[in-house]
């Protein structure tokens, strides 16, 4: 009976870093010792600002020139117009045969 109602245990997460630099680790440790409580590691969670990456992408896109934006809009509208034109031509050719 226990066979039918048993739940599977969740699979564990085994993170293994791909790169480890012992010299960088020693430098970080020395900075911690010298600077004491004032030191914040670049990898610490205190430095992370939620949404910062998204904001960077948005600001980069806003930095595009108006001409680049206009070119992108034209490309987006030209393709469907050409496609509709080709479909209409095919339908007209099929109707005349």
Helices and strands as residue ranges (DSSP letters): H 2-5, H 22-35, G 36-38, G 45-47, H 52-62, H 66-96
